[in-house]
Amino acid sequence: MTTNPKYIFVTGGVSSSLGKGIIAASLAKLLQAQGYRITIQKLDPYINIDPGTLNPYEHGECYVTDDGAETDLDLGHYERFLNVATSQANNVTTGRIYQSVIDKERRGEFLGKTVQVIPHITDEIKRRIQILGNSGDYDIVITEIGGTVGDIESLPYIEAVRQLEWDLGEHNTCVIHLTLVPYLSAAGELKTKPTQHSVKTLMESGVQADILVCRTEHSLNEGLKTKLARFCNVKKEAVIESIDASTIYDVPNLMLDEGLDKVVLNQLQLKSDKPDLKNWNQFLKRHKNPKSEITIGLIGKYVELQDSYKSILESFIHAGAENEVKVVVEPIHSEYLSVNNIEFKLGHLDGVLVAPGFGERGIEGKIDAVRFVRENNIPFLGICLGMQMAVIEYARNVLNIKDANSVEMDEQTPNPVISLMESQKNVVNKGGTMRLGTWDCKLEKDSIAFKVYKTETITERHRHRFEFNNDYKAQFENAGLKPTGYNPETGLVEIVEVPENNWFVGVQYHPEYKSTVRNPHPLFVAFVAAALKYKKKKK
């Protein structure tokens, strides 16, 4: 435990896609495994208030926290590595910074002064950085700064880091600069110039990197490390190699081998011990040595970009390791699914997950997919929109309500089996106005869900506007689709099941947001187990 919180800043050069989030999460894992209380926050330089209204192709998955914050997908990595919940304070955008400062100006808090980037914007950034540290809950706060050093939009954040280093004093801060050491195949050598220029750009803003983490495809020899240390003005042991790994879950061990945690703790004048990674390495062993293999179809409409479903993909890794199974996820674009190709596309699968999403594009393909897996008794998991597609499919093909639909897709549908939540009917602004964050759900005791969770009340994270229409509840129950989970306050249906099938579950919430290495989500664990059982039965 530390008396005052220490601050680590992770900056990036050359490209914004070098993996700062994974390096931050891996370092945090190593420090946590030595007994330090750790949290990580992400500062994003875009002017959107949050990523809630961004297309997944634009920004990847929008990750939701317990307190209902719509955040960057890196927060998912933080939670999966640390098994510690994040919150609104863990993700700050330029939009939120400016909104806060402008609101203060409108209230007259600046006493008639001219409002400027320095000091007002930088002061607000510094305040946001220190909120978590001032809470008394953490010994070390790691702050990942999005974007790339040298970008115009990143400059206020780098200036705030420079000021904080001065404010907090020596040994209370540490700056890690993540950069690229590319390999030129024509010359057959690694090049250090991009790193040197990136460090120089950072220094032009008054910030000296304490540690270099160098992303590379080939190992750095001692000569290259010495060259980088000399020309970038860091100690040789502070030049850390980050070589490409087969899985992100290898990175904590790779950083341990490179001594990143020791260099950081030495800079902060904190005690360094051998990290206890026993549980982590047990997970890795199971993940890398599966006894079986299954194929799960992931049906969505953003499948070209894997980051769109990042938490779902990672949840399958956690659940696969728990079952000692390799889960091969086969992405299937719902827009190109039809009754003509459905058997070819889905017939070989051991399980099907119909993914979340918004809007009408590709939904008929999702409905066709649900029908195929239901009629062929293939294990099924529907999440959010996927659950709603299961309800629509059942209404059309079992209840014989051929025009059943969601008012999201057809506002004038005569049979809105999925309708707009009452609280959403007068909402005008789209950002941050959905049903967000953690809500309770009460489970029926004779359900698959109850067997999975082994408790009567659960809490799960939500992100939706539309809901199961309880006016049709009795019809569904009589026909065999059973609502088995409800929000106790509102009566909203959270879970539907088809008991006559082996494993058919749709959930309105997002279980993938709560799956971690230490605690794989039970719904994913059970779904993978059901798919494995189905595969063995097929043989």
FIFIMAR-815212 format. One record per residue (C-alpha): y, x, z. Coordinates in steps of 0.2 Angstrom, whole numbers, plus 5000, padded with zeros to 4 digits. Layout:
<recs>
YXZ...
</recs>
This chain:
<recs>
500050005000501850064996503350035006504449994991503749944974503650074960503950024942503050084926503850054909502750054894503750074877503150094860503650194844503250194826502350024826502349874838500449844835499850004844499049914858500349934872499549774881497849854882498550024888499549934901498049824906496849974907498050074918498349924929496449914931496250094936497650074949496949914955495249994957496050124969496749984980498449954973499149784971499649774953500549654941501049674923502449584914502949574896504749584889504849514872506349554861506349394850507649254853506449114854506449054872504549064872503149074859502748884862503448824845502848974835501548964822499949064827500149154811501849214817501349264834499549244837498949134852500149054864499449094881499748964896499849014914499448914929501248864932501448804914502348944906501948964887501849154885501349304874499449334872499649504881499649404897497949344893497349534892498249564909497249414917495649464909495749644915496449614933495749444937497449404944498449254938500149284930501649164930503349124921504049284929502749394919503449354902505349364898506049344881507849394874508049204871507749174890508949314895510349254884510149074889510249124908511749234905512649094895512248964908513049074921514549094910514748904908514648884927516049004929515049134938515849284929517549244936518449244919517749414914517249454896515349434895514549584886512849654883513249794896513349754910512849564909511349564898510649724905510949664923509949504919508549604912508549724927508449564938507049494929506049654929506249664948505849484952503949524954504349684964505449604976504149464980503249584992501649544983501449704973501449894976501649934957502449834943502049884925503249824912502749814894504249814882503849734866504449794849504749964844505950094851507450104839507449924834509149844837508349704847507549824859509049924863509649814878507949834886507850024884509650034892509049924906507650044909508850194909509950114922508450064933507850244933509550294939509650144952507950164959507950354960506650494957504850454959505050274959504850244940503750314926504050294908502550294896502850304878501450244866501450324849500450354834499750524828499150484811497750574801498150624783496550634774497350724759497850864771496450844783497550854798498350754812500250744811501350754826503050724817503050524820502850554839504150684839505450574830504950424841505250524857506850584850507450404847506950354864507950504871509450454861509550304872509550414887507750384892506550534893504650494892503650554907501950524898501450514880499950404875499450454858498450324847497350414835495750404825495250584828495250684844496850794848496350974851497251074864498451154852499050984846499250924864500251084868501351064853501750884858502050924876503251064871504250974858504250804867504750884884503250824894501950914904500350954895499250844906500450704902499950704884498550574884497350544869496950354865495650364852495050204843493750114854492250004849492949874862494549854872493449854887493050034885494950084886495050094905493550224906494350314891496050324901495150374916494350524907496050574900496750564918498150434914498050364932498150534940499650584930500550414934500150424952500750604953502450554945502650414957502050524972500650404977498950444983497550454969495750414973494250384962494350204955492950084960492450024942490649974947490849794943491749834927490449954921489049834925489949704913490049844900488249884901487749704899488949684885488349834875486449804878486149624874484349554874484649424861485949374848486649204843487949144830489349024835490348944822492248944827493048804817494948804816496348814804497148984809495549084807496249214795497149294810495949334825497349334837497649144835496049124845496049284856495649194872494149104865493449264857493649354873492849214883491349224871491249414876491249374894489949234893488849334881488849484894488349354908486949294897486449464891486749394873487749464858488849314852489249334834490749224831490849154813492549094809492548944797494148864790494148684793495248654778493848704766492448604775491848444767490248334767489748434751489648604759489448564777487548594779487748764770489248814781488548754798486648734796486148904801487248904817486648904835488148824841489848754835491548764844492948664836494548744841496248684847497748664836499148554830499548444815498548354802498048504791496148534791495748394803494548294791493548454790493448464809492848284810491548314797490948464807490848364823489748234814488548364807488248454824488148284833486848214821485848374820485948404839486748574838487648624854489448584853491048624862492748544858494348614865495948504866496148454847494248484845493848364859495048234851494148264834492548224843493248054849493848014832492248054824491247954836492447804834492247804815490447844813489647764829490847624834491147594815493047594817493347674800495247684802495147764819496347914821497648004832499447954831499848134829499048124812499547944808500847864818500447694811498547694813497947524818496647604830497447754839495947814849497047964853498747914858500447994863500548014882501747894890502748034897502948104880503647954871505447984873505348174871506548244858506448434861504848514856504948674866504148674884503948494885502048464883500848434897500748614903499848714916498548684929498048504932496548434943495048354935493748254945491948264938490548134937489048194946487748154933488648254920488448414911490148464917489648444935488048544933489148684925490548684938489448644953490848554961491748384960493548434958494148574946495848644940496148694922497548734911498348614898499348614883499448454874500448294870499148174865497748094875496147994875496647814874495947724889496047554880494447604870493547684885492347534887491847534869491447724869490447714885489447564878489047664862488547824871490147934872490447954891492048014899491448124913493048204919494748124924496348174931496348084948498248054947498447984930496747924925496848024909495148074902494848264903493048274897491948174885490048204883488648134873487148124885485848094872486248254864485648424872487348494874488848404867490448424877492348404873493748454885495548414884496048574893495948754888494548834898494748994888496349034897495449064914493949174908494049354915492849504915492549474933492349274932491749224915492149044912490648934917490948814902490748954890489349034900488348864899488848844881488149014876486548974886486348814877486548894860485249024865484048894870484348794854484048954844482348984853481848804850482248814831480948954830
</recs>
